[in-house]
């Protein structure tokens, strides 16, 4: 069906990067929004087994409107384009960076 979870974790900076993907046949059903909400709630909880977090980052491929809508719905802010910061299929890719601070999460 899909995956979601931590891609990177910086304990000293109290920050993490999350990633996710979902089989296209399930797009538009709210599944990823619900899954990410649960993960974000756990990350920002005072009893998180991973320690204290202040920031979560997530990246999208430019033009992936569905993914961007999910992040914006969860309170992430578009922080800009990170040029050629992704690498797969033997080439570099730009990524849109989204961030969410603990104080902003509802």
ZADO-1210 file (C-alpha; in nm, 4 decimals, padded with zeros to 6 digits):
<atoms>
<atom x="00.0000" y="00.0000" z="00.0000" code="UNK" pos="1"/>
<atom x="00.2763" y="00.2464" z="00.1014" code="UNK" pos="2"/>
<atom x="00.5276" y="00.3524" z="00.3627" code="UNK" pos="3"/>
<atom x="00.6003" y="00.6436" z="00.5947" code="UNK" pos="4"/>
<atom x="00.8521" y="00.7110" z="00.8668" code="UNK" pos="5"/>
<atom x="01.1839" y="00.8686" z="00.9614" code="UNK" pos="6"/>
<atom x="01.4412" y="00.9275" z="00.6865" code="UNK" pos="7"/>
<atom x="01.6912" y="01.1060" z="00.9112" code="UNK" pos="8"/>
<atom x="01.7139" y="01.2034" z="01.2751" code="UNK" pos="9"/>
<atom x="01.9412" y="01.4628" z="01.4354" code="UNK" pos="10"/>
<atom x="01.9140" y="01.4187" z="01.8107" code="UNK" pos="11"/>
<atom x="02.1411" y="01.7176" z="01.8854" code="UNK" pos="12"/>
<atom x="01.9338" y="01.9540" z="01.6689" code="UNK" pos="13"/>
<atom x="01.6002" y="01.8083" z="01.7915" code="UNK" pos="14"/>
<atom x="01.5001" y="01.7605" z="01.4267" code="UNK" pos="15"/>
<atom x="01.3954" y="01.4814" z="01.1953" code="UNK" pos="16"/>
<atom x="01.3136" y="01.4304" z="00.8301" code="UNK" pos="17"/>
<atom x="01.0179" y="01.2159" z="00.7358" code="UNK" pos="18"/>
<atom x="00.9402" y="01.0451" z="00.4094" code="UNK" pos="19"/>
<atom x="00.6415" y="00.8663" z="00.2645" code="UNK" pos="20"/>
<atom x="00.4973" y="00.7118" z="-00.0479" code="UNK" pos="21"/>
<atom x="00.1626" y="00.5619" z="-00.1354" code="UNK" pos="22"/>
<atom x="00.0471" y="00.3379" z="-00.4166" code="UNK" pos="23"/>
<atom x="-00.1446" y="00.5583" z="-00.6645" code="UNK" pos="24"/>
<atom x="-00.4565" y="00.3442" z="-00.6368" code="UNK" pos="25"/>
<atom x="-00.4991" y="00.4791" z="-00.2805" code="UNK" pos="26"/>
<atom x="-00.4388" y="00.8489" z="-00.3563" code="UNK" pos="27"/>
<atom x="-00.7104" y="01.0918" z="-00.2504" code="UNK" pos="28"/>
<atom x="-00.8502" y="00.8745" z="00.0291" code="UNK" pos="29"/>
<atom x="-00.6823" y="01.0565" z="00.3205" code="UNK" pos="30"/>
<atom x="-00.4721" y="00.7530" z="00.4119" code="UNK" pos="31"/>
<atom x="-00.1363" y="00.9297" z="00.4097" code="UNK" pos="32"/>
<atom x="-00.2725" y="01.2339" z="00.5919" code="UNK" pos="33"/>
<atom x="-00.3969" y="01.0069" z="00.8696" code="UNK" pos="34"/>
<atom x="-00.0741" y="00.8053" z="00.8849" code="UNK" pos="35"/>
<atom x="00.1474" y="01.1150" z="00.8926" code="UNK" pos="36"/>
<atom x="-00.0734" y="01.2804" z="01.1557" code="UNK" pos="37"/>
<atom x="-00.0153" y="00.9785" z="01.3813" code="UNK" pos="38"/>
<atom x="00.3603" y="00.9864" z="01.3259" code="UNK" pos="39"/>
<atom x="00.3824" y="01.3628" z="01.3811" code="UNK" pos="40"/>
<atom x="00.1740" y="01.3366" z="01.6986" code="UNK" pos="41"/>
<atom x="00.4136" y="01.0707" z="01.8310" code="UNK" pos="42"/>
<atom x="00.7246" y="01.2705" z="01.7292" code="UNK" pos="43"/>
<atom x="00.6070" y="01.5865" z="01.9055" code="UNK" pos="44"/>
<atom x="00.4671" y="01.4128" z="02.2149" code="UNK" pos="45"/>
<atom x="00.6438" y="01.4681" z="02.5437" code="UNK" pos="46"/>
<atom x="00.6710" y="01.0902" z="02.5844" code="UNK" pos="47"/>
<atom x="00.8305" y="01.0191" z="02.2460" code="UNK" pos="48"/>
<atom x="01.0723" y="00.7255" z="02.2814" code="UNK" pos="49"/>
<atom x="01.3119" y="00.9136" z="02.0505" code="UNK" pos="50"/>
<atom x="01.3543" y="01.2232" z="02.2681" code="UNK" pos="51"/>
<atom x="01.2466" y="01.5826" z="02.2223" code="UNK" pos="52"/>
<atom x="01.1818" y="01.7195" z="01.8731" code="UNK" pos="53"/>
<atom x="01.1248" y="02.0777" z="01.7668" code="UNK" pos="54"/>
<atom x="01.1259" y="02.0411" z="01.3879" code="UNK" pos="55"/>
<atom x="01.0125" y="01.7979" z="01.1198" code="UNK" pos="56"/>
<atom x="01.1167" y="01.8360" z="00.7584" code="UNK" pos="57"/>
<atom x="00.9647" y="01.6682" z="00.4536" code="UNK" pos="58"/>
<atom x="01.0620" y="01.7031" z="00.0879" code="UNK" pos="59"/>
<atom x="00.8531" y="01.6711" z="-00.2256" code="UNK" pos="60"/>
<atom x="00.9371" y="01.6498" z="-00.5921" code="UNK" pos="61"/>
<atom x="00.8367" y="01.9797" z="-00.7577" code="UNK" pos="62"/>
<atom x="00.4985" y="01.9346" z="-00.9215" code="UNK" pos="63"/>
<atom x="00.3749" y="01.6685" z="-00.6793" code="UNK" pos="64"/>
<atom x="00.0698" y="01.8727" z="-00.5828" code="UNK" pos="65"/>
<atom x="-00.0987" y="01.5865" z="-00.3947" code="UNK" pos="66"/>
<atom x="00.1967" y="01.5385" z="-00.1632" code="UNK" pos="67"/>
<atom x="00.2269" y="01.9117" z="-00.1047" code="UNK" pos="68"/>
<atom x="-00.1440" y="01.9321" z="-00.0164" code="UNK" pos="69"/>
<atom x="-00.0984" y="01.6578" z="00.2444" code="UNK" pos="70"/>
<atom x="00.1866" y="01.8472" z="00.4113" code="UNK" pos="71"/>
<atom x="00.0075" y="02.1829" z="00.4023" code="UNK" pos="72"/>
<atom x="-00.3054" y="02.0233" z="00.5523" code="UNK" pos="73"/>
<atom x="-00.0895" y="01.8991" z="00.8410" code="UNK" pos="74"/>
<atom x="00.0494" y="02.2486" z="00.9039" code="UNK" pos="75"/>
<atom x="00.3834" y="02.2302" z="00.7210" code="UNK" pos="76"/>
<atom x="00.5151" y="02.5497" z="00.5615" code="UNK" pos="77"/>
<atom x="00.6800" y="02.5546" z="00.2194" code="UNK" pos="78"/>
<atom x="01.0330" y="02.6727" z="00.2925" code="UNK" pos="79"/>
<atom x="01.1642" y="02.6740" z="-00.0626" code="UNK" pos="80"/>
<atom x="01.3460" y="02.4780" z="-00.3268" code="UNK" pos="81"/>
<atom x="01.6562" y="02.2755" z="-00.2426" code="UNK" pos="82"/>
<atom x="01.8373" y="02.2554" z="-00.5753" code="UNK" pos="83"/>
<atom x="01.9703" y="01.9145" z="-00.6788" code="UNK" pos="84"/>
<atom x="01.9479" y="01.7795" z="-00.3238" code="UNK" pos="85"/>
<atom x="01.8019" y="01.4431" z="-00.4281" code="UNK" pos="86"/>
<atom x="01.9767" y="01.1741" z="-00.6286" code="UNK" pos="87"/>
<atom x="01.8126" y="00.8704" z="-00.7861" code="UNK" pos="88"/>
<atom x="01.8003" y="00.7007" z="-01.1261" code="UNK" pos="89"/>
<atom x="02.1516" y="00.8347" z="-01.1957" code="UNK" pos="90"/>
<atom x="02.0574" y="01.2000" z="-01.1854" code="UNK" pos="91"/>
<atom x="02.0112" y="01.4898" z="-00.9438" code="UNK" pos="92"/>
<atom x="01.6662" y="01.6244" z="-00.8613" code="UNK" pos="93"/>
<atom x="01.5402" y="01.9451" z="-00.7035" code="UNK" pos="94"/>
<atom x="01.3241" y="01.9049" z="-00.3939" code="UNK" pos="95"/>
<atom x="01.0697" y="02.1351" z="-00.2323" code="UNK" pos="96"/>
<atom x="01.1424" y="02.1635" z="00.1385" code="UNK" pos="97"/>
<atom x="00.8565" y="02.1765" z="00.3889" code="UNK" pos="98"/>
<atom x="00.9009" y="02.2296" z="00.7633" code="UNK" pos="99"/>
<atom x="00.6805" y="02.1971" z="01.0688" code="UNK" pos="100"/>
<atom x="00.7704" y="02.3261" z="01.4153" code="UNK" pos="101"/>
<atom x="00.6334" y="02.1681" z="01.7310" code="UNK" pos="102"/>
<atom x="00.4683" y="02.4981" z="01.8346" code="UNK" pos="103"/>
<atom x="00.2812" y="02.5087" z="01.5017" code="UNK" pos="104"/>
<atom x="00.1340" y="02.1583" z="01.5197" code="UNK" pos="105"/>
<atom x="-00.2303" y="02.1386" z="01.6224" code="UNK" pos="106"/>
</atoms>
